[in-house]
Amino acid sequence: MDKCMNGSCDIVKGIMCSCEKCAYHSMDNHCHADNVQIGPESAHSSSETVCRTFKCK
């Protein structure tokens, strides 16, 4: 769910996001989704992970 109202966004503390094509990306590179899901469970390094919360603008 989008948490932006009237141009103000609540951010997920500690979660930085540089994916400008994501609907949850804020101009100051934070995430404003209600929650963040990262996967897959089989990942052994950060390069093997993906943000499952991504939603295209």
ChimeraX attribute file (.defattr): number of C-alpha atoms within 10 A of each C-alpha:
attribute: neighborCount
match mode: 1-to-1
recipient: residues
	/A:1	9
	/A:2	11
	/A:3	14
	/A:4	14
	/A:5	8
	/A:6	5
	/A:7	6
	/A:8	9
	/A:9	18
	/A:10	15
	/A:11	20
	/A:12	14
	/A:13	9
	/A:14	8
	/A:15	11
	/A:16	15
	/A:17	17
	/A:18	13
	/A:19	15
	/A:20	13
	/A:21	11
	/A:22	15
	/A:23	17
	/A:24	26
	/A:25	23
	/A:26	20
	/A:27	11
	/A:28	9
	/A:29	15
	/A:30	20
	/A:31	28
	/A:32	23
	/A:33	21
	/A:34	13
	/A:35	10
	/A:36	13
	/A:37	11
	/A:38	12
	/A:39	13
	/A:40	12
	/A:41	8
	/A:42	8
	/A:43	12
	/A:44	9
	/A:45	7
	/A:46	8
	/A:47	7
	/A:48	11
	/A:49	14
	/A:50	13
	/A:51	12
	/A:52	11
	/A:53	17
	/A:54	18
	/A:55	12
	/A:56	11
	/A:57	9
